[in-house]
């Protein structure tokens, strides 16, 4: 086995022991250990001078760097940073140029590295990337099996105010259930639109969306306030993969017609723009034949859902073998006397845990899988702890 694949210190000691035995020539000994003659002589010389300590790894840092920043420049930059703790390396560098134009001022990145090394700048906490369950696979086999929803790209009306069209469509019949221009993508206005649509058309089995606000977030399971509300209504959020609009292609195709007929050019204000949306929706549903429907109109194929809008929300139900834990208002649960963070969005709700290994539990909120609780780490992770399978080369 080559020496690089074993403990370096142990391999070097073995080399010294074999060389002291005199059983092999120096060249043969280097070949056996997979090192060059130069390296072998280096180890012998260090061992003779320093003993076993001479076989330890040493720093490869250079003893001298001709283009290193002068110490007085670094000290001046650190002093400015301490006087202005909210200033970044860019501003500090500009001020140094102004005060000392003759000094060799380093780059912004170099100054920032010195600040980090001195502890006057804290490293930014990297955001956690949540796992995605993969592309949606549920078929559009019946009306109200899947609704699709999205915000068409925002644009300004002629009065200078933004308009965010929220569109909701039945995936099977292509019936455009709603098209409402909103001021933004906030939760409450979006919820009001869906409440009106649910009361008029009933509730679907699933709602397919992208991963943007307010449909998803970076919380466990990519849950958001809107998707949690859907789950309590008995609707399963159906997320496409990030940066994959083709997985909701029929909705994006409708958006192209919507933009061409209602937003180029935009109307004078949001009220006038909404009237154009209403006209487009009526024509799209009742007059315009659709090729995917054998030239029938969406209104002739669509039927309202038989599932009425419930009068009150209910907690998700779990199988009898699940362990239930109530999420506190601070977003955590108690597990084996330890506090485990879940999400503040689920404060007051119950999550279900199913044991899948000795110290690993699969965590659910209703039908949505949130991750795996590792009891030894007291945290919910994206992976179950099983070794990853290597991808086979095609």
C-alpha positions in Angstrom: 0.0 0.0 0.0 1.5 3.4 -0.9 2.6 5.5 2.1 0.2 8.3 1.2 -2.8 6.1 2.0 -1.6 5.3 5.5 -0.8 7.4 8.6 2.3 9.4 7.5 4.0 9.4 10.8 3.6 5.6 11.2 4.9 4.9 7.7 8.0 7.1 8.2 8.8 5.2 11.4 8.5 1.9 9.6 10.8 3.2 6.9 13.4 4.2 9.5 13.2 0.8 11.3 13.6 -1.1 8.0 16.6 1.1 7.0 18.3 0.5 10.4 17.9 -3.3 9.9 20.0 -3.2 6.7 17.9 -5.9 4.9 17.3 -3.7 1.9 19.3 -1.3 -0.1 18.2 2.4 0.1 16.8 2.3 -3.5 14.8 -0.9 -2.8 13.5 0.5 0.4 12.2 3.7 -1.3 10.5 1.6 -3.9 8.8 -0.6 -1.3 7.4 2.5 0.4 6.5 4.4 -2.8 8.7 7.4 -2.2 11.6 8.9 -4.1 15.2 8.6 -3.0 15.3 12.3 -2.1 12.4 11.9 0.2 14.0 8.8 1.8 17.3 10.6 2.5 15.4 13.5 3.9 13.6 11.3 6.5 16.9 9.7 7.5 18.7 13.0 7.9 15.9 14.5 10.0 15.7 11.4 12.2 19.5 11.5 12.8 19.2 15.2 13.8 15.9 15.4 15.7 14.9 11.8 16.5 11.2 10.8 16.1 10.1 14.5 16.2 11.9 15.0 12.9 9.4 12.7 11.2 6.3 14.9 11.9 4.6 17.0 9.2 6.0 20.5 8.9 4.4 23.7 7.8 4.9 24.5 4.1 4.4 28.2 4.7 7.0 30.4 3.1 9.5 32.1 5.3 9.4 35.3 3.2 6.9 36.8 0.8 8.2 39.8 -1.2 4.7 41.1 -2.0 3.3 40.8 1.5 1.5 43.8 3.0 3.6 45.9 5.2 2.9 45.6 8.9 2.3 49.3 9.4 -0.4 49.3 6.6 -2.2 46.3 8.3 -2.0 48.0 11.7 -3.4 51.3 10.3 -6.3 49.4 8.6 -7.1 47.5 11.8 -7.1 50.8 13.7 -9.6 52.3 11.3 -11.7 49.2 11.5 -11.9 49.4 15.3 -12.8 53.1 15.1 -15.5 52.3 12.5 -16.8 48.8 13.3 -19.6 49.0 10.7 -17.3 49.8 7.8 -16.2 47.1 5.4 -12.9 46.5 3.7 -13.9 48.6 0.7 -14.5 51.8 2.7 -11.4 51.2 4.9 -9.3 50.8 1.8 -10.7 54.0 0.2 -10.0 55.9 3.4 -6.4 54.6 3.5 -5.8 55.8 0.0 -7.1 59.3 0.9 -5.0 59.6 4.1 -1.8 57.9 2.8 -1.7 58.0 -1.0 2.0 57.0 -1.0 1.4 53.7 0.9 1.2 50.3 -0.9 -2.5 49.6 -0.1 -3.5 46.0 -0.7 -6.7 44.8 -2.4 -10.1 44.8 -0.7 -10.1 41.0 -0.5 -6.6 41.1 1.2 -7.8 43.6 3.8 -10.9 41.6 4.5 -8.7 38.5 5.1 -6.6 40.5 7.6 -9.8 41.7 9.4 -11.0 38.1 9.7 -7.6 36.9 10.9 -7.6 39.6 13.6 -11.2 38.7 14.7 -12.7 42.1 13.9 -15.0 40.7 11.3 -17.3 37.7 11.9 -17.8 35.2 9.1 -21.2 35.1 7.7 -23.3 32.2 8.6 -24.0 30.1 5.5 -27.6 29.4 4.9 -28.7 25.7 5.0 -29.8 24.2 1.7 -32.9 22.2 2.2 -33.3 18.9 0.4 -35.9 18.7 -2.3 -38.0 15.5 -2.8 -37.5 15.5 -6.5 -39.6 16.3 -9.6 -43.4 15.9 -9.1 -44.8 12.7 -10.5 -48.6 13.0 -9.8 -50.6 12.9 -13.1 -53.1 15.5 -14.3 -55.7 12.7 -14.6 -58.9 14.5 -13.5 -60.2 18.0 -12.8 -59.1 19.3 -9.4 -56.5 16.5 -9.0 -53.8 19.2 -9.3 -54.1 22.9 -9.4 -51.0 24.9 -10.5 -50.3 28.3 -9.1 -47.6 30.9 -9.7 -46.9 34.6 -9.8 -46.4 35.9 -13.3 -43.4 38.2 -13.4 -44.1 41.6 -11.9 -44.4 44.7 -14.1 -45.3 48.4 -13.6 -48.5 49.9 -14.7 -48.4 53.3 -16.3 -48.9 55.0 -12.9 -45.5 53.6 -11.8 -46.9 51.0 -9.3 -46.0 47.3 -9.5 -48.5 44.6 -10.4 -47.9 40.9 -9.4 -50.4 38.7 -11.3 -51.3 35.6 -9.2 -52.6 32.9 -11.5 -54.3 29.6 -10.5 -55.1 26.9 -13.1 -56.6 23.4 -13.1 -53.9 21.2 -14.6 -56.2 18.6 -16.3 -58.8 20.9 -18.0 -56.5 24.0 -18.3 -59.3 26.0 -16.7 -57.9 29.4 -15.5 -59.5 29.4 -12.0 -58.1 32.8 -11.0 -56.0 35.7 -12.2 -55.6 38.5 -9.6 -53.2 41.4 -9.8 -51.6 42.0 -6.3 -49.2 44.5 -4.9 -46.7 41.9 -3.9 -46.2 38.3 -3.0 -47.1 38.6 0.7 -48.9 35.9 2.6 -52.2 37.5 3.6 -53.3 38.9 0.3 -52.4 35.6 -1.4 -54.4 33.7 1.3 -57.4 35.9 0.6 -57.3 35.1 -3.1 -57.1 31.3 -2.4 -59.9 31.5 0.2 -62.2 33.1 -2.4 -61.3 30.5 -5.0 -61.7 27.6 -2.5 -65.2 28.8 -1.6 -66.2 29.1 -5.2 -64.6 26.0 -6.7 -63.9 23.7 -3.8 -60.5 22.5 -2.8 -58.1 20.3 -5.0 -56.0 17.3 -4.0 -52.7 19.1 -4.7 -51.4 22.5 -5.6 -48.3 22.6 -7.7 -46.0 25.6 -7.4 -42.4 26.6 -7.6 -40.1 27.2 -4.6 -40.7 31.0 -4.4 -42.4 33.1 -1.8 -45.1 32.6 -0.5 -45.4 29.0 -1.7 -42.2 27.7 -0.1 -39.4 28.8 2.2 -36.0 27.5 3.4 -37.6 25.8 6.5 -37.7 22.1 7.0 -39.7 20.5 4.2 -39.6 23.8 2.5 -42.8 24.7 4.4 -44.3 28.2 4.4 -47.2 29.7 6.2 -49.3 29.3 3.0 -48.4 25.6 2.5 -49.0 24.8 6.2 -52.5 26.3 5.7 -53.0 24.1 2.7 -52.0 21.0 4.6 -54.5 21.8 7.3 -57.2 22.1 4.6 -56.3 18.7 3.3 -54.3 19.9 0.3 -50.8 18.5 -0.5 -48.2 21.1 -1.6 -46.6 19.8 -4.8 -43.3 21.6 -5.4 -41.3 21.5 -8.7 -37.6 21.3 -8.5 -35.6 24.6 -8.2 -34.9 26.3 -11.6 -37.1 23.8 -13.4 -40.1 25.7 -14.8 -40.5 23.0 -17.5 -42.0 20.8 -14.7 -45.0 23.1 -14.7 -44.9 23.7 -18.4 -48.6 24.0 -19.1 -48.9 26.9 -16.6 -45.8 28.7 -18.1 -47.4 28.3 -21.5 -50.5 30.0 -20.3 -48.4 32.8 -18.8 -46.9 33.5 -22.2 -50.4 34.2 -23.6 -51.4 36.2 -20.5 -48.4 38.5 -20.9 -48.8 39.0 -24.6 -52.5 39.9 -24.4 -52.7 41.8 -21.1 -49.3 43.4 -20.2 -47.9 44.6 -23.5 -48.4 47.5 -23.1 -49.5 47.7 -19.4 -52.7 49.5 -18.4 -53.0 52.9 -16.7 -53.4 51.4 -13.1 -54.0 48.2 -11.3 -57.8 48.5 -11.6 -57.7 48.8 -15.4 -55.1 46.0 -15.5 -57.4 43.7 -13.5 -60.2 44.3 -16.0 -57.9 43.1 -18.8 -57.1 40.1 -16.7 -60.8 39.3 -16.3 -61.4 39.7 -20.0 -58.5 37.4 -20.8 -59.7 34.8 -18.3 -63.3 34.7 -19.7 -62.0 34.3 -23.3 -59.4 31.8 -22.3 -61.9 29.6 -20.5 -65.1 29.9 -22.6 -64.1 30.9 -26.2 -60.6 29.9 -27.0 -60.3 26.2 -28.2 -57.4 24.3 -26.6 -55.5 21.7 -28.7 -54.7 19.5 -25.7 -58.5 19.2 -25.2 -59.3 18.2 -28.8 -60.2 21.8 -29.5 -62.7 22.0 -26.7 -62.8 24.9 -24.3 -61.5 24.5 -20.7 -64.9 25.5 -19.3 -66.6 22.6 -21.2 -64.2 20.1 -19.5 -63.8 21.6 -16.0 -66.0 20.6 -13.1 -65.9 22.2 -9.6 -64.4 20.0 -6.8 -66.7 17.9 -4.7 -64.5 18.7 -1.7 -66.0 21.8 0.0 -64.0 24.5 1.7 -64.0 23.4 5.4 -65.3 25.8 8.1 -62.4 25.1 10.4 -58.8 23.8 10.2 -57.8 20.4 11.6 -54.5 19.0 12.7 -52.9 16.4 10.5 -53.5 12.8 11.5 -50.7 10.3 12.0 -50.6 6.4 12.1 -50.8 4.8 15.6 -47.2 3.8 15.7 -45.9 7.4 15.3 -44.6 9.4 18.2 -46.3 12.8 18.4 -44.6 16.0 19.6 -46.1 19.4 19.9 -43.9 22.2 18.5 -43.5 25.0 21.0 -43.8 28.7 20.1 -40.0 28.9 19.8 -40.0 26.3 17.1 -38.7 23.3 18.9 -39.7 20.0 20.4 -38.4 18.0 23.4 -36.7 14.7 22.6 -34.9 12.7 25.3 -34.5 15.8 27.5 -32.9 17.7 24.6 -34.3 20.6 22.7 -34.6 20.0 18.9 -35.2 22.8 16.5 -38.0 22.2 14.0 -39.5 25.5 12.7 -41.2 28.4 14.3 -43.8 28.2 11.5 -45.1 25.0 13.1 -45.5 26.6 16.6 -48.5 25.0 18.3 -48.8 22.2 15.7 -48.0 18.5 16.1 -45.3 16.6 14.2 -45.1 12.8 13.8 -41.9 10.7 14.2 -41.4 7.2 12.9 -38.4 5.2 14.0 -36.4 3.9 11.0 -33.2 2.9 12.7 -31.7 2.6 16.2 -31.2 6.3 16.8 -32.9 7.8 13.7 -36.5 8.9 13.4 -38.2 10.1 10.3 -40.1 13.4 11.0 -43.4 14.4 9.3 -45.8 17.2 9.3 -48.9 15.6 7.9 -47.9 14.0 4.6 -44.8 16.2 4.2 -41.5 14.7 5.2 -39.3 17.2 7.1 -36.1 15.2 7.6 -34.5 12.7 9.9 -34.0 13.2 13.6 -30.6 11.9 14.8 -31.0 11.3 18.5 -27.2 11.4 19.1 -27.0 14.9 17.5 -30.3 16.2 18.7 -31.0 17.8 15.3 -33.1 17.1 12.2 -30.9 16.6 9.2 -31.6 16.2 5.4 -30.0 12.7 5.4 -30.9 9.5 7.3 -27.3 8.7 8.0 -27.0 5.8 5.5 -23.9 5.9 3.2 -24.4 7.6 -0.1 -24.4 5.4 -3.2 -21.9 6.3 -5.8 -23.3 7.3 -9.1 -22.6 4.9 -11.8 -20.9 6.2 -14.9 -23.0 5.9 -18.0 
